[in-house]
Amino acid sequence: MKTFKEYLTESAKELPWNSNPHIGWWEDNKVLRLYHGTNIRNLESVLKNGINKPDPNTGLISMALEPNTAFAYASMSGAGGEADFRKIGANPVHTKNSDRVVFVFDIPMEWIKKYYDPILSGNTPKERAKMQNKKLYRPGADSMYYTLTELRFKTSIPPNFLVGYMTKSSK
């Protein structure tokens, strides 16, 4: 008989790595695909509970608009998350590429508008401007446009929005 962990892991959908998804102007989507990178050791928890551990400094949960940014943030998961990573200083612990996982969520825009941080904290002024001004957006390499942008949420991201997960080895 399978354990619950084995069942979760086997039922999870591993998706092929897609480094340049089509996004379009983010606010025009009825459902927006968002990404969250972490350590593979968190696979079971996220499959079961969604993303439910907010940043201890902000109380918010960060989601990237494209997978490469999420993968980069996953490098900090070996230290216990971004907040702990930044506290370490000169001796940070990086998560190896092979230990990183990027979760893929399809979230209805209605839900996003209800729970996201509308001031777009966590983004640099340049990235914030790109998220606030549709006139700056040019169709094409969406992954490049949305690199380093994120949406932050005031609540957990429920597991029912989870589509699957990707690793760099799932090409």
N, C-alpha and C positions, 0 to 999 in steps of 0.2 A: 504494500500500500504506500502511496506517495505521501510525503510530508506536505504541509501547507506551503513551505518554502519551495519545494520542488514543483508543486502545482503552479504557484505564482510565476516562477521563473520560466517554466515550460509554456505557460499560457501567454506570457508577454510576447509581444510582437517585435522582433528585432527587424529594424528597417535598414535598407541600404543607406550608406552615407551619402548625403546630398549637400554639397558645399555651396550651391548657389540656387536655392529655391526661388520660385517666382513669388513675390510678395505683393507688388503693386503698392499704391499708396495705402499705408497701414490702416487708416481710419475708414477706408472705403470697403473693407472686408466685412462680410456678415459674420464670418468665423475667421479668426486670426490664428495662424499657426505660430506658436511660441516655443522657445527652447530653454531648458535648464540643464546646466552641466554640473556634474558632481563625481564623486568617487564611485567606482563600480560596487564597492561594499555597501552602498546605500540602495542598490537595486531593489531588494525585497521591500524595504520600507516605502520607497516611492511607489512601487507597483500597488502596494496595499493601501497606502494612506495619501497618495499624492504628494505635493510639496507642502509641508506643514511646519517647517522650522524657519521662522523669520530671522533676519539679521538681528543680533542682539542689540546693536547700536541704533538701528532705525525702526525696528519692529516691522519691517516690510520684507516681502519676498520678491526677488528679482528674477525676471524672465527676459531672455534675449530675443530679438526679432529675427536672428539668423543663427545657424548652428555653430559657426566658427567662433563667434564671441562666447557662446555657452561653453564650447570646448576649452577655450582659453581660461575662462573663469574656473573650470573644473581643476585647473592646475593648483588651485589654492585649497582644494578639498582635503588634501593630505594633512593639513595643519588643523583641521577641524572647521574649515570654512573661511570665508574672506575676512571676517572680523578678526579671528584668531591669527590668520596668516599675516595680516598687517601689523599685529602687535609683536610678532616674533622679532622683527627688525633684521639684523644682519644674517641670521641663520634660518631662513624660511625653508619649509619642507614642501617641495613640489611633488605633485602627483604625477607619476609616469604616464605618458600617453596611453600605454596599454591598460592602465587602471582607471581611465576616464570614461564616463558614459554621458551621453546627451539625451535627455528625455524630450519627447515631442508631444506637445499638447495642442489640440484644436479647441480654442476657447471662443464662445459666442461674443460678438462685440457688445451686445447688450450687457453681458456679465462683466466684461472688461470695463466698460464705462461706469458701472456701478461701484467697482472695487479698486480701480487703479489710482495711482497718485497723479492727479492732473497737472502738478507742477513739474512732473518728469524728473524728480530728484534722482540722483545717481548718474545722470548724463552730464557731460561737459557742456559748456555753453554752445559749442559748435554742434554737438549731437542733438541737444535740446532744440536748437533752431531748425535742424533738419526734420525733427519730429513734429514741429509746430507749424511749418510753412510748406504747404503742398506745392507751391510754385518752385521750390528748390528741387523737388523730385523729378528725375528723368528716368523713364522706363529703360530697363536694360539689366545691368549687373546689380540686381537688388541687394545681393549679399555685400557688395562693396559699399553701397549707399547706407545700409543699416549696420555696418560694422561698428561695434562698441556702443550701440544704442540699446536701451533696455526700458522695459516697463516694470514698475514696482507695484505690488499689491498689498492692500491692508488686511488681507485674509489669506487663508490657505488656498492652494490650487487643488481642487478636488480630483480624485483619481478617475472619475468618470469622463474627464476631458482628455485623459492620457490616450494617445494613439499608439505609442510604442517608444522604442529607444534605439539610439544609434551609437556605434563605436567607430573609430577610424578604421578598424579592421573589417567592418561590415560594408565593404564597397561592392 
